[in-house]
Amino acid sequence: MQPFPWLRPTIRIRLTLLYGGMFLIAGIVLLLIIYLLAAQALNVGSELPFKIAQGKVTSDICDLPASASPDVFNRAMNECVNEQRQHALDSLLSRSLLALLGLAVIAFAFGYAMAGRVLSPLGRITRTARAVAGSDLSRRIELDGPDDELKELADTFDDMLERLQRAFTAQQRFVGNASHELRTPLAINRTLLEVHLSDPGAPVELQQLGKTLLATNERSEQLVEGLLLLARSDNQIVERKPVDLAEVASQAIDQVRAEAEDRSVEIRGKREPVVVQGNGVLLERIALNLVQNAVRYNVAEDGWVEVTTEAQHGQAVLIVSNTGPVVPAYEIDNLFEPFRRLRTERTGSDKGVGLGLSIVRSVARAHGGHIYAQPREGGGLVMRVTLPI
């Protein structure tokens, strides 16, 4: 701790000295200008506004009577002197205003430059924060200079980034380990079940049990894949490539087309080419999850799903709308929560694992986009995903 903390050149003290000094300097300069203008205005030179010639008072400036009584003559001289004084004051006022205007312009320009110099560390902090927002957690401010409020803020921000980097590194390590530890036993279980089911001499009860266990195992695999994808997609996408959103939507439709035909659901819509910068696999997951949900949560007869892609207001837009049950507006937010479905909180159906829309929202945010959902008249939903081009 410093012995004289009040002598520490903090940003508050520096700003106080800066603007107080500017005000003092501006006042001194303005006072000097007014003094010089007043001296110039009151300087009549070597000649007075009137003079005595041959016993008479004459003037080239004032209109003095040639012959008049002393009272009339004195009144005329007073009017002449007052007129000259008023002229000097008017000249002083106009010139002082011009000087004040010029000085104000200079003061504002100088203050703007000095304020930018004093507050430049804030710009450095902002640029670092913007770089960190792009998932570059290795960036640090490392602000040097006096130990003031801005340096304390920068050091605190650096400490926070260090902790965040360690946390994200640990998370990535955990995701990698979990990916191996969870997938391997599930894959072994699936293989064993498929081997037993391929035995033609197995009893019917054993085959039925094997199919049930295989479906449960497949569901667990889907859940693990969804959780891992959700964990990976929570971060920003560092490596981006051009991806045609229409092509991604078409590939998703091709994967769901057979299921849609089994459920008598028509898939339609016009898909215009629109290119975005991102990860093609994750963007395909957005389209696939939305189209799958639209097909699975549909009506029993004459159902349809409309998938469109287009560019609007400088953004790429993917719209998936469908017929289906009526969805209350207050239930919309719950649909994007993990393991939440309409009117139920836990997974318990054969339609999915309850992570589809959560993954869609996470992937859209990782690409700098958003997803909006709204109920459709007559039942169903309209899902609208916007991504920057």
Phi, psi and omega in degrees: 000134181290145181292332180234081183296335180289346177270356180293127183284073180287169180295328178294316180295318181295319177294321178298313179295322182297303185285327175294318177295320178297318179296318180295314180297317180297321178295319180295316180296317180295320178297319179295319180296316180296321179297315180295320179293321178296318178297321179290321182289326182270356179278109181269358178082202183278348182244137176279162178294352176213159180213162180259122179230122178054044176079005179237148177267120179235161180206138175273348183257315183261154178263093181260142179291141181291318179219121181201170178290158180304320181297315180295318181294318178296322178295321179294320178293320177298318178297321178296315180294318179296323178295318178293322179293319178295322177297320179294319178295318178298318178295320179296318181296313182296316180290326178294320178297318177297319179295320179295320179297313178297319179293324178295318178299315180296320181294318179295317179297315180293319178295322178296316180295316182291322178296321177297323179290318181291322184267009179301328175301329177295321175297322178295319177296318180296317180296321178294318178297323178294322177293322178293325178299336175272023176071022175262077184285355179280349181289144176224153180281311180050055182284129175257181180112193183295154182278076183246191183298321181294320178292322176298319178296315180296317179295320177296320178295320177297318178298320179295318178297322179297317179292320178296319179297318178296321180294316180292324176296316178296323179295316179297320178296320179294319179298318179296316179293318180296323179301320180282313186293329182271325182287321186299307180296326178293321177295321178295317178299317179298317180297315180298318180295319179295324178296315180293323180290336179281353179282113182291342181270005181288143178299157181297319180297321179291322177295319179295318177296320179297320178295321179294315179294324178294320177294320178295319178296319178297321178296321177295321177298318178297320180296317179296314179299319179294318179295317179294318178295321178296320179292320181288324186279355178290342179267164176292153178275116183279309181268116182241142178226157177296129181227128177278117183294328178294320178294319178298316180295321179295320177296321178294320179295319179300324181287336184257353188301318181298316178296323178294321178294323177296327181265007180058044179249127180272132176254125183219183178124155179256128183243107179272141179297131176210123188261132176236164177260119181179197179263120185296323181294315180291322178294323176295327177296323176301307182296318183296315180296318181293316181292320177299314178299319181295326179284316185286324179259072184228183179275165183287328183225147176054040177274157178212157176229128181247123181240120181229148173229140181196170176252129180223123174054043177075016179229150173272134186234128172246121182241125176236113178237153184205159168281161181164190180292157179291130181248118177296146182297328182286350179268355187298312183298328181292336182294336183269358178275143179300139177063024177245137174228176180296120178064020173205150185255337183243159176291145181186013178235174181267012183273345181165189182252005176081020180242358187303304183287331175296319178294319179300313180296318181296315180293320179298318178295323179296334177267008181077019181248189182216159174233136180234140179233142176212144179295146178261142178298131182090357179114154181096185183227160171238111179260128184233116179251125178245134180229142178291141179275000000 
